[in-house]
């Protein structure tokens, strides 16, 4: 029977990487996540011509070049995303939120949305395609999409997606309407891309320009933060919302314990946290 394979990183360096990622992002990576570091950081190791993750840690601790640290943080902070994830949330936006805003904002004709932790852009672009189905041509519509990773934001701005990415969650009718083939990929139309602006941002910090927002997506990232950081982020999200604005979290996430900031409401299968 073959001996079990040894981790590709010494324990002290694993702890160093945990602390580095936490200090830069607030993300808590548990003690059993060696495989995650190994799978996500190996491309950086190869790109820099290093032998292993231990050498990468040594470089991080001695180098004055911040780009290496940034690459590590961005690799570890990248989250999975796909078009129209949790479709019941988009249905609540389509059936309830947008019609309500169209009625309430008839004078100002303005709507503001924020896709926080937007990764490669599928979330923000899904919202843009949904809004494109409404008669909002004369309205001032803006979707802000932010992420801590400059690398994924660059991909998102391009609006170019792999076949496997458009196969996940994107209705065929919207693929035909808003995309065109580009070699083996798919290119999103400029009309939809113009509805979204991308900016690097840390969720622990104030949202910055663009708000206040009628809706914020901040999905499937809270699970990576400790209690103190989660409280800090939820406080900033509440400050960024208009009173009565909607917050969507991931299906396994909650704002329980923060009822002074948010009221929980269920619309069909969609759990919405409404800013008080």
N, C-alpha and C positions, 0 to 999 in steps of 0.2 A: 504493500500500500504506500503510495507516494506521500512524502511529508507535506504538511500544509504549507502553502506559499507564505512567505514573510511579507509584512507590509513594506511598501517601497519608500517609507519615510520613518525616521526615528521618532519616538514618542515626544521627545522634547521639541522637535521641529513641528510636529503636528500641533502641539499646544501653542507654539509661536504663531502658526498660521491661523488657528482659531482666534487668538487675541488680535491679530492684525486685521482680520475680516471684521471682527466685532467693533474694533476701534473706528474703522473707516465707514462702516455701514449700519452697525447696530444688529446685524444678523448673528444669531446664535447657532453655531453648528455643533451638534452633539458629539459625544466622545466616540460614537460608533460610525462616524462618517468618513473614515479614512478613504474608503472607495471613491467618495465624491471628490475629494481633493485630488486623488490619483487620476481619475478619469478627466477632470476638467482642467487640471494644470499640466498634464503631460504635453499638450500642444505647445505650451509656453516653454517647457523644458527643451523640447526638440528645436523650437524656433531660435532659442538662445544658444544652442549647441552645448547644453549641459548634460551631465550624466544621469542625474536623478533629482528627485524633489529636495533632497538634503542640500544639494548644491544650489538649488533655487533659493532655499531659505537662507543659506550663507550669503548669497548675492543680495537678498532683500535687506539683510542686517548690516551690510557693509557698503552698499551702493548709495551714492548720492543722486542717482538718476530716478526720479519719481515715476517714470513711465513703467518700470518693472512692477512696482507696487500697484499701480493703476490696473495693469493687465491682470494681476492676480485677483484683485477685488472684482473686476468686471466679469472674469470667468466664474467666480463663485456666486455672484449676485444674479446671474442670468436665470430667468424662470421660463417654464413652458407656457406657451400661449397658443390659441388657435381662434379662428373666426367664429363669432357668435357662441362663444363658450357660455354655458348656463343660459340656454335660449329663453327660458322663462323670464329672465331679467330684461332681455331686449323686448320681449312681448309686453311687459309692463310699461316700458318706456314708450313703445308704439301706441298701446291702447289707452294709457292713462296720462303719463307725464307730458308728452309732446302736445296732445290736444289741450291739456290744461294750460300749458305755457302759451300756446297760440291764443287762447282766450284771454288770459291774464295780462299778456304782454302786447296786446294789440296796438297800444300806443307807442311803446318803445321799440317793438319788433326786434328784440335782442334775446339770444340764448347763449349760455356759456356752459361748457362741459370740460371735465378733466379726467383723463385716463392716467392715473398714477401707477408707477411701476409697469409701464406700457410694453416693455420688452420690444419685440420686432414689429409692433404696430397693428397686429390683427384686431385687437380690442378697439382701438380708436377708429380704425378704418371700418370696422363693423358698424359702429355707431354712425359714422359719416354716411355709409350706404343706407342705413335705416332712415336717417334724416332726409336723404335725397329723395325718398319716396313721398315726402310731404310737399305741399305748395308753399315753399319758404324762399322763393327766389329773391324777394325784396327784403328779406330779413338779414340781420347781422348775426350770423351763426359762427361760433368759433369753438373748436375742440383743441384743447391743450393736451399733449401727450408727453410725459416725462419718464425718465429712467435714470438710474445712477450710472449706467454703462453707456459710454460714448459709442462703443462698437455696435451695440444693438440699435442705437438711435440712428446711426449712419445707414444701417440696413433698412430700418423703418422708413426713413426719408426717401429712399430709392423707390419704394412701392413695388418692388420686384419680389416675387414669391415662387418657391419651388412647387412642382406639381403635387408633391406630398402635402404641402402646406395648404394649398387651395382645396385639396381633397378632404380636409378636416374642418367640417362645420359650415363651409360656404355653400349656400344653395346654388345649384347649376344655373338657375336663371340670373342670379347676381354675377356669377362668373362671366356669363356671356354678355351681360349688360355693361359691366364696369372694368373688365380686363381684356387685354389682347395678348395673343401668344408672343413670346420673346425668346427665340431659340427654344430651349427646353423648359423655360420658365414662363411665368405670367406677369405682365406689367399692368399695374393698376392705373386707371385713367387719371389724367391731370386734374379733372374736375373734382374728383373725390380727394385726391392728395392735397389740393389747395384748401380744403376745409380743416386740415389738421396742421398744427405747428408742433415741432418737437424741441425739447429743451432738456438738458441734463439737470437733474435735481435730486436732492437727498430728502427722503420723506420725513426725516426728523426736523427739517428746517421749514420756515414759512413758505407758503406756496409761491410767493412772488407775484409778478404781474400776470394778468389774465383773468382774475376773478372779480368779484365773488362768483361762485359756480352754482348752477341749478342742479347739477348731478356730478358726482365723483365716483369713478370706479377705482377701488383699491383692493384688488382681489388676489387671494392666494399668496399673500406675502406676510400677513400678520403672524402666521404660524411660525415664522422664522425669528421672531423677536421675543425678547423677554418682557415681563410685565411692565417694567418701567418704560421701556422704549415704545411698547404698544400704546401706553397711556399718552406719551409724548406725541406720537403720530396721530392718534385719534383727536387730541386737542387741536393740532394744526389743521386736520381735515375739517373739524367743526368750524374753526375760524374762517376757513376758505369757502364754506357753503353759505348761501343765502338762508335766512330763516325759512324752514319748510323744504329746504333742498334735500335731495336724495343722496344717500351713500349706499353703494353696493359693495359688500365684502364677498369673499369666497364662500362656497357652499358649506365648508367646515369651519368657518370663522364667525365670530360674534362680537358685538359691542356690549355684551353683558357686563354690568358693573359701571357703565358710563351712561346710565339713564338720564342723568342731569343734562347731558349733551344731545342725546338721541332718543327718539321714540321708535320702537320696533313695530313695524306694520307688515302684514302679509297680504299680498295681492296675488291671488291664485297660488302658484308655487314659489313666487318671488318674495324673499325676505328683504325688506327695505328699512334702512335706518334713517329716520327723518330728523333733520336738524331742528332742535328746539329754539 
